[in-house]
């Protein structure tokens, strides 16, 4: 006999998270086939599946005795961190809304409490979308939340919500013309129905043999989608952002002016940002201005069916990105083609893609900054459409780029050359000095304006009052794990005598280490370090 749940406790949330992920995986291809809005890129089912997989894995990492509060928080945070695509980001906000209402300690999540939480989640998700469109996952969610009866047991509530969602899904073509023209229901709404069906199964202990996705709409004749007025924005940009609420409000305005399909979800200092734009670099720069952007992903949305342009140059080349003239001269001195960017910014994607395309038939790209890496991948993908062989070596610092170039050999096979350059870059530890512009809390403590910060692999390792002392300490830490070659790249604002003092320090304390000193001219960092 089926065991019907009266409340959603921790084990129930755990089962729902895994079952929903598995169910989406089983129908992923069917949902992908429905995907015509906002971009017909056929990946909505895949994105929803990956989003729920990350969420379910986060819940699975909890100890066996974890309660409902921990389970809801892990479920929501896992979805936020792993959200993919427009619908995945919206679904993560739905789970956040449920966690906001059901996660805090309180009475068990029975029918009334879950119904109220679903209504709250629906409103939260709708507000996260800058320009909500009817006939989408938002409409299906709103119908599910609005159909929930008051005072009913949990099983009746979730059954009614799932049935309301299914009914709304069938009506989406009547709300959104592009769906009716293609003869399909909304892909994101279909995925939400599967998630709610999985909840019904957990609560009622009645598991369907398969989760049915309508292949075609009922009452609408399938026709070919009409030609759009234009191809729409060319890139999907997504990133996680560490920022406060005030900064996010301004970010929404900037991104809304750049493109469409804008969704910003999250809270408590962590946000997931999704937008479709033509200028991917500008969208990333907006995030960098608002806070700390990371896990940046850029996807080209309009790949042509066949290449119509060939690479204009034969042979192999290396394209390196930098913001400093001295570093540009170093890269060019060893044969690289340089794409310049502004300090603290990323280069325009179109400029980077054109530079890669013009470089040759085999091209190695050195981004040399974490924020440029995703942009370089997107530019490389665009250039590959011409038939060129493009590889991006994931250099996160200019010293790693220099190390990669030092082993570059155009006479080797392309794959072997890329492997050698990647190994050389990965074997190079990197660090830098920065001067604090304002008081801030860092991993090494509180810094004041004018303090010198010593960073290793992107993390603040120490705070000092002068550059020479900070640089000596950073070098000692970096060399504590061994090293044969130290590269020092002095910036425009390096203290007089800095490089000489460090060479003397290394001769005294690390006499076996070879030292290379260069003038990079970088503005933001008085000194860059590399240890190989």
Secondary structure, 3 states (H helix, E strand, C coil): CCCCCCCCCHHHHHHHHHHHHHHHHHCHHHHHHHCCCCCCCCCHHHHHHHHHHHHHHHHHCCCCCCCHHHHHHHHHHHHHHHCCHHHHHHHHHHHHHHHHHHCCCCCCCCHHHHHHHHHHHHHHHHHHECCCCCCCHHHHHHHHHHCCCCCCCHHHHHHHHHHHHHHHHHHHHHCCHHHHHHCCCCHHHHHHHHHHHHHHHHHHCCCCCCCCCCCCCCCCCCCCCCCCCCCCCCEEEEEEEECCHHHHHHHHHHHHHHEEEEEEEEECCEEEEEEEECCHHHHHHHHHHHCEEEEEEEEECCCCCCCCCCCCCCCEEEEEEECCHHHHHHHHHCCCEEEECCCCCCCCHHHHHHHHHHHCCEEEEECCCHHHHHHHHHHHHHHHCCCCEEEEECCCCHHHHHHHHHCCCCCCCHHHHHHHHHHHHHCCEEEEEEECCCCEEECCEEECCCCEEEEECCEEEEEECCHHHHHHHHHHHHHCCCCCEEEEEECCCCCCCHHHHHHHHHHHHCCCCEEEEEECCCCCCCEEEEEC
